[in-house]
Amino acid sequence: MGFKINLPPHKRAAGRFIGQVRRDLIKVVEEAAFKYGKTRASMARNIGCDKAVITRKLSGKSDLTLRSISEIAYEANVRPRIVFEKAHILEEGSNVRTSYTSTNIYAEDDVYHDYEVNRMVVSRPRMEVA
């Protein structure tokens, strides 16, 4: 037996957007560690906070702010950019579209990942890190 959480469409869309931003930021941090040898501790030191602060933000135990996204992205050598896309309203209270292109992450001229997922998803503002 399972349970169902009834969320209004706007809260569901917000949660999905925040989750996507968090996943993309984690990928950026992991790529910076691999490519530039940066650790969360060194990023935190440069930002002026403790490593635990970055870990809590990336794990979801602490809220991400535009400032924290910007600071972590800067330390990972990427530039965040949010792109708002038009949602196709199919019915009242439902913002659904048929395809969604994932976040594109660029650092200098290197493309870290760029892929397209074709499925039904709730449309939300897309964060591009460029």
Secondary structure by P-SEA (a helix, b strand, c coil): cbbbbbbcaaaaaaaaaaaaaaaaaaaaaaaaaaaccccaaaaaaaacccaaaaaaaaaccccccaaaaaaaaaaacbbbbbbbbbbbbcccccccccccccbbbbccccccbbbbbbcccccccccccc
